[in-house]
């Protein structure tokens, strides 16, 4: 049941499939690697605290997977701002993954906190002040994306007005926007790739096994898909 009939919007965006094929490859490879790596750890553990740690860290991965699925559905249907809100969350997952790579023992403290207490200790601004992440270009990239998509996709702001204009007129409700569709798909793939990469490092730190060793074919495909979306190198000077 839907308030709007998005069928024409979806059909219009699906005609752009060739323009986002490389991005789709990245998303498929990322989702596949996360799912397999986390399901590999779904084993019985004698220590309930250790199993609770697994469940806590796994929900970050599965949350990222679900966000990818939901964001692509929203983009296809023409809900660009709402899709951007999910990109914000993907960036936050990546930042947490980078922190847990450096301090894996803090997973237990993180999972035992809720609401404002968790945000105060492990929110993006707090993580940005952590000495372990001070010189991390990877963290800086995700931190910048988090703030951009917070403004554009999460909070009511003037920035989001661009999602309602297709270059000719304003739209209320879902609509076809070729430029924004392709650009947001590109952002989603880029951000998901970096977050998955960060999750791979956290996986090794927490479980003491490399996802690349467990799933070499999937990891190789994940790495190779980056070549399809990587920004071109600037001139060497």
Buried (B, 14 or more C-beta within 10 A) or exposed (E): EEEEEBEEBBEBBEEBEEBBEBBBBBBBBBBBBBBBBBEBBEEEBEEEEEBBBBEBBBBBBEBBBBBBEBBBBBBBBBBBBBBBBBBBBBBBBBBBBBBBBBBBEBBEEBBEEEEEEBEEEBBBEEBBEBEBBEEBEBBBBBBEBBBBBBBBBBEEEEBBEBBBEBEEEEBEEBBBBBEBBBEBBBBBBBBBBBBBBBBBBBBBBBBEEBBBEBBEEBBEBBBEBBEBBEEEEEEEE
